[in-house]
Amino acid sequence: MPSDEPIQPPKHILVFRGVLTNVGGHYNKFSGMCTVPENGIYVFTWTVVCESQGNRVTQVVVNTEVVWAAMCDARGGGTYYRTTTGLVVLEVNQSEVVFIRTHPANLGVKAIISAPDYHRTTFSGWKL
C-alpha cells in the first residue's frame, strides 16, 4: 500500500497500489484482487503495520472463503507501530481470486499504516 488507510469498514479489501512486481499482470491494483493464472500450489504472504495504540485483524480470502487470519496488536505499545505477518500455502485453481480484507466483525481500531519512507503494509504471492 503506498499510503496509510484510515479505519476501514468490515470486510474492506486492502488495495496495494504500489506494485513492485506483477509478472503476468494477475494482481489488480485497483480492486486489490489477485487472479490465479493456473492451477497449482501457491504461497501468499501479507504484512500489516498497525497504528500505535491500535489493533487490526486481517484475513486472506480465496473467492469467498476465509482461509487464514492475522492480528496486528499495538495496544499498550506506547507510541510505536507494530507489525504482523501471515503466510499460507494453498492449492488454488485457475481464475480463483485471492485478496486480503479486514475482519467482518471489524475487530480492531485505528489505521493500517503504509508509507514509503520507513514502513510498508504488503501483499505477495507466487506459485511453488
Order of alpha helices (4+ residues) and beta strands (2+ residues): beta-beta-beta-beta-beta-beta-beta-beta-beta
